Amino acid sequence: MFSYLDAQTGSMIVTAIAGGFAGLAVAFKMGMARIRSKVTGKPMPANESSEDDEYESSHD
């Protein structure tokens, strides 16, 4: 019934739990932004990724 958990296994479990909480936090934040945009009538904030800028500047 009882099993031994070494430090690596414990660390893996803690990391998985922390990742789950971070994922839930991001999902909650995105959901609230979607609800807020529907209630206020304002569009959702645009993604601030600069993939195009990085692509263009890398070929200079």
C-alpha positions in Angstrom: 0.0 0.0 0.0 2.8 2.4 0.9 5.4 3.2 -1.7 8.7 5.1 -1.6 8.8 8.4 -3.5 12.3 9.7 -4.1 13.1 13.3 -4.6 12.8 13.2 -8.4 9.4 11.7 -8.3 8.2 14.3 -5.7 9.7 17.1 -7.8 7.9 15.7 -10.9 4.6 15.7 -9.0 5.0 19.2 -7.7 6.0 20.5 -11.2 2.9 18.8 -12.7 0.6 20.4 -10.1 2.2 23.8 -10.6 1.8 23.5 -14.4 -1.8 22.6 -13.9 -2.5 25.7 -11.8 -0.7 27.9 -14.4 -2.8 26.4 -17.2 -6.0 27.0 -15.2 -4.9 30.6 -14.5 -4.3 31.3 -18.2 -7.6 29.7 -19.2 -9.4 31.7 -16.5 -7.8 34.9 -17.7 -8.7 34.3 -21.3 -12.3 33.3 -20.4 -12.7 36.5 -18.3 -11.4 38.6 -21.2 -13.9 36.9 -23.5 -16.8 37.5 -21.1 -15.7 41.1 -20.5 -15.6 41.8 -24.2 -19.1 40.4 -24.7 -20.5 42.4 -21.8 -18.9 45.7 -22.6 -19.1 45.4 -26.4 -15.4 46.1 -26.9 -13.3 43.8 -29.0 -10.9 41.4 -27.3 -7.3 42.7 -27.0 -5.2 41.8 -30.0 -2.4 39.3 -29.6 0.9 41.2 -29.1 3.1 38.7 -30.8 5.7 40.1 -33.0 6.4 37.1 -35.2 6.3 39.2 -38.4 8.7 41.8 -37.0 11.1 39.0 -35.9 11.0 37.4 -39.3 11.6 40.6 -41.2 14.5 41.7 -38.9 16.3 38.4 -39.0 16.9 38.7 -42.8 18.7 42.1 -42.7 
